[in-house]
Amino acid sequence: MPQEIWDAETAARYDTPGIGMFAPEVVGPTVDRLAELAGDGRALEFAIGTGRVAVPLAGRGVPVTGIELSPPMIDRLRTKADEATIPVIVGDMATVAAPGKYTLVYLVFNTISNLLTQAEQVACFRNAARHLTPGGRFVIELWVPELRKLPPGQQATVWHCEPGYIGLDTYDVLRQHAVSYHFTFDDSRQAQLSRSPHRYIWPSELDLMAQLAGFELETRHADWAGADFTADSRSHVSVYRIPPDH
């Protein structure tokens, strides 16, 4: 269950200031692009977590509200910003409503894949659409499944390997599920494992989900800085828009 995955222990070690996904070269382009898309309007983050993106985005003058399922993650966020600065609604991003309307809804770092059925993922798009003003945008950052690396009979790919860390994914191609495993270790014989289940989504399937919710694909790039998306890209940032006359 998601509540079991994003528990107090996970929240306590989630933030890695200055490195990993908290590195300035990762957070900076993300916040720059989202601030540009939000314009003079308000932003809503689905699965706001500990505020990795929301806190610096709010610091840029963009009013940010969040939806988050995990109370321990919200507790970590509250050490950085109070409720008046970044309001957070506790609940499922596929169904929970936040007050008001927004020019931007965003969902970063593969989080839509934490919804483990196609129906829940479509509901997430529809929930985003309900929150947006005409012409508003829904931004999703998502990885591209690496099934081309799977030879017959093999179920796992190593997607990152460095001193002290190995990341790998196992795939269930029948159900379109993956489990991400994160191994951290030092010079001792002990290692720490964390893991999370996902339902992976091809870009074309994501576009169809968007159409069902009334969105049009506006742009797709390989990263937040605007690199071209190609057949070899490992991830993408897709911007969907509600038509202005919707």
C-alpha positions as CSV (number, residue, x, y, z in Angstrom):
1,M,0.0,0.0,0.0
2,P,1.2,3.6,-0.7
3,Q,0.9,4.5,2.9
4,E,3.3,1.7,3.8
5,I,5.8,2.7,1.2
6,W,5.9,6.5,2.1
7,D,6.1,6.0,5.8
8,A,8.0,7.9,8.5
9,E,11.2,6.0,7.8
10,T,11.1,6.8,4.1
11,A,10.3,10.4,4.7
12,A,13.2,10.8,7.2
13,R,15.7,9.8,4.5
14,Y,14.0,11.2,1.5
15,D,15.7,14.6,1.5
16,T,19.3,14.7,0.2
17,P,20.1,18.4,0.3
18,G,22.5,19.4,-2.5
19,I,22.8,16.0,-4.1
20,G,20.8,13.5,-6.1
21,M,17.4,14.8,-7.1
22,F,17.9,17.7,-4.7
23,A,21.1,18.9,-6.6
24,P,20.9,22.5,-7.9
25,E,21.4,21.3,-11.5
26,V,18.3,19.1,-11.1
27,V,16.0,21.4,-9.1
28,G,17.0,24.7,-10.9
29,P,15.8,23.9,-14.4
30,T,12.6,22.2,-13.0
31,V,11.6,25.3,-11.1
32,D,12.6,27.6,-13.9
33,R,10.3,25.8,-16.4
34,L,7.4,25.5,-13.9
35,A,7.6,29.2,-13.0
36,E,7.5,30.1,-16.7
37,L,4.4,27.9,-17.2
38,A,2.6,29.1,-14.2
39,G,3.0,32.8,-15.3
40,D,1.0,35.0,-13.0
41,G,-1.3,32.2,-11.9
42,R,-1.4,29.6,-9.1
43,A,0.2,26.2,-9.2
44,L,-1.0,22.8,-7.8
45,E,1.4,20.0,-7.2
46,F,0.1,16.5,-7.1
47,A,2.2,14.3,-4.7
48,I,4.0,17.3,-3.2
49,G,6.1,15.2,-0.9
50,T,8.6,17.0,1.2
51,G,8.5,20.1,-1.0
52,R,11.6,19.5,-3.1
53,V,10.1,21.5,-6.0
54,A,7.2,23.4,-4.2
55,V,9.4,25.2,-1.7
56,P,11.8,26.8,-4.3
57,L,8.9,27.4,-6.7
58,A,7.0,29.3,-3.9
59,G,10.2,31.2,-3.3
60,R,10.0,32.4,-6.9
61,G,6.7,34.1,-6.1
62,V,4.4,31.4,-7.5
63,P,1.5,30.5,-5.1
64,V,1.7,26.8,-4.6
65,T,-0.8,24.3,-3.1
66,G,-0.2,20.6,-2.7
67,I,-2.0,17.3,-2.6
68,E,-0.2,14.5,-0.7
69,L,-1.2,11.1,0.5
70,S,1.6,10.6,3.1
71,P,1.3,12.5,6.4
72,P,5.0,11.8,7.3
73,M,6.1,13.5,4.0
74,I,3.9,16.5,4.9
75,D,5.5,16.6,8.3
76,R,8.9,17.0,6.6
77,L,7.5,19.7,4.3
78,R,6.3,21.6,7.4
79,T,9.9,21.9,8.6
80,K,10.5,24.1,5.5
81,A,7.1,25.9,4.9
82,D,4.0,26.4,7.0
83,E,0.4,25.9,6.0
84,A,-0.1,29.6,5.2
85,T,2.9,29.5,2.8
86,I,2.1,26.2,1.1
87,P,-1.3,24.7,1.9
88,V,-1.5,20.9,1.5
89,I,-4.6,18.7,1.2
90,V,-4.2,15.1,2.5
91,G,-5.4,12.5,0.0
92,D,-5.1,10.7,-3.3
93,M,-4.0,12.8,-6.2
94,A,-6.4,10.9,-8.5
95,T,-9.5,11.9,-6.6
96,V,-8.9,14.7,-4.0
97,A,-10.0,18.3,-4.7
98,A,-8.0,21.4,-3.8
99,P,-9.8,24.7,-3.4
100,G,-9.9,27.1,-6.3
101,K,-8.6,27.0,-9.8
102,Y,-5.1,27.0,-11.1
103,T,-3.1,27.9,-14.3
104,L,-0.7,25.0,-13.7
105,V,-1.0,21.5,-12.2
106,Y,2.3,19.5,-12.2
107,L,3.5,16.0,-11.3
108,V,7.2,15.4,-11.2
109,F,9.8,12.6,-10.8
110,N,7.7,9.7,-12.2
111,T,5.0,10.0,-9.5
112,I,2.0,9.3,-11.8
113,S,3.4,5.7,-12.1
114,N,2.8,5.2,-8.4
115,L,-0.9,4.8,-9.4
116,L,-0.9,1.1,-10.2
117,T,-3.9,0.8,-12.6
118,Q,-4.7,2.5,-15.9
119,A,-8.0,3.6,-14.5
120,E,-6.3,5.5,-11.6
121,Q,-3.9,7.1,-14.0
122,V,-6.8,8.3,-16.2
123,A,-8.6,9.6,-13.1
124,C,-5.4,11.6,-12.3
125,F,-5.6,13.4,-15.6
126,R,-9.3,14.1,-15.1
127,N,-8.6,15.4,-11.6
128,A,-6.0,17.7,-13.0
129,A,-8.4,19.0,-15.6
130,R,-11.0,19.8,-13.0
131,H,-8.5,22.1,-11.2
132,L,-7.4,24.1,-14.3
133,T,-8.6,27.3,-15.8
134,P,-9.3,27.3,-19.5
135,G,-5.9,27.3,-21.2
136,G,-4.3,25.8,-18.1
137,R,-1.5,23.3,-18.3
138,F,-0.8,19.9,-16.7
139,V,3.0,18.9,-16.7
140,I,4.2,15.4,-16.1
141,E,7.8,14.2,-15.7
142,L,8.1,10.5,-16.4
143,W,10.6,7.9,-17.3
144,V,10.5,5.8,-20.5
145,P,10.4,2.0,-19.8
146,E,13.7,0.4,-20.8
147,L,12.2,-2.8,-22.2
148,R,14.5,-2.8,-25.2
149,K,17.3,-3.7,-22.8
150,L,15.5,-6.9,-21.7
151,P,16.7,-10.0,-23.6
152,P,14.3,-13.0,-23.7
153,G,13.9,-14.5,-20.3
154,Q,15.4,-11.6,-18.3
155,Q,13.2,-9.6,-16.1
156,A,15.4,-6.8,-14.7
157,T,17.5,-3.9,-15.9
158,V,20.2,-2.0,-14.0
159,W,19.5,1.7,-14.6
160,H,22.1,3.2,-12.3
161,C,25.4,2.0,-10.8
162,E,27.9,4.1,-8.8
163,P,30.0,3.7,-5.7
164,G,27.6,3.1,-2.8
165,Y,24.4,2.8,-4.9
166,I,22.8,0.4,-7.4
167,G,19.3,1.0,-8.9
168,L,17.5,-1.7,-10.9
169,D,14.0,-2.3,-12.2
170,T,12.1,-5.6,-12.5
171,Y,9.4,-5.8,-15.1
172,D,6.1,-7.6,-15.3
173,V,5.3,-7.0,-19.0
174,L,1.9,-8.8,-18.8
175,R,0.5,-6.4,-16.2
176,Q,2.7,-3.4,-17.3
177,H,4.2,-3.2,-13.8
178,A,7.7,-2.5,-12.6
179,V,9.3,-2.5,-9.2
180,S,12.2,-0.1,-8.6
181,Y,14.9,-1.4,-6.2
182,H,17.4,1.0,-4.6
183,F,20.5,-0.6,-2.9
184,T,22.7,1.7,-0.8
185,F,25.9,0.3,0.8
186,D,29.3,1.1,2.2
187,D,32.5,-0.8,2.9
188,S,30.8,-3.1,5.3
189,R,28.9,-6.3,4.4
190,Q,25.6,-4.7,5.1
191,A,23.3,-3.0,2.5
192,Q,20.0,-1.1,2.7
193,L,17.2,-1.8,0.3
194,S,14.2,0.3,-0.5
195,R,11.7,-0.4,-3.3
196,S,8.6,0.9,-4.9
197,P,6.0,-0.5,-7.3
198,H,5.0,1.3,-10.5
199,R,2.7,1.0,-13.5
200,Y,4.8,2.1,-16.4
201,I,3.3,4.2,-19.2
202,W,4.4,4.6,-22.7
203,P,4.3,8.2,-24.0
204,S,1.6,7.3,-26.6
205,E,-0.6,5.8,-23.8
206,L,0.0,8.9,-21.7
207,D,-1.2,11.1,-24.7
208,L,-4.4,9.0,-25.0
209,M,-5.1,9.5,-21.3
210,A,-4.7,13.2,-21.8
211,Q,-7.2,13.2,-24.7
212,L,-9.7,11.3,-22.5
213,A,-9.5,14.2,-20.0
214,G,-9.8,17.0,-22.6
215,F,-6.1,17.9,-22.9
216,E,-4.0,18.5,-26.0
217,L,-0.2,17.8,-26.0
218,E,1.6,21.1,-26.2
219,T,5.3,20.1,-25.9
220,R,7.4,17.1,-25.0
221,H,11.1,17.4,-24.2
222,A,13.7,15.0,-22.9
223,D,14.4,17.2,-19.8
224,W,13.4,20.4,-18.1
225,A,15.9,22.4,-20.0
226,G,14.2,21.6,-23.3
227,A,16.4,19.0,-24.9
228,D,14.9,17.2,-27.9
229,F,12.9,14.0,-27.1
230,T,14.2,11.1,-29.2
231,A,13.8,7.3,-29.4
232,D,16.8,7.1,-27.1
233,S,15.5,9.5,-24.4
234,R,15.3,7.8,-20.9
235,S,12.6,10.3,-19.7
236,H,10.4,13.1,-20.8
237,V,8.7,16.3,-19.6
238,S,5.3,16.5,-21.3
239,V,3.1,19.6,-21.2
240,Y,-0.6,19.2,-21.8
241,R,-3.0,22.0,-22.1
242,I,-6.7,22.5,-21.7
243,P,-8.0,24.4,-24.8
244,P,-8.6,28.1,-24.0
245,D,-12.2,27.9,-25.2
246,H,-12.9,24.7,-23.1
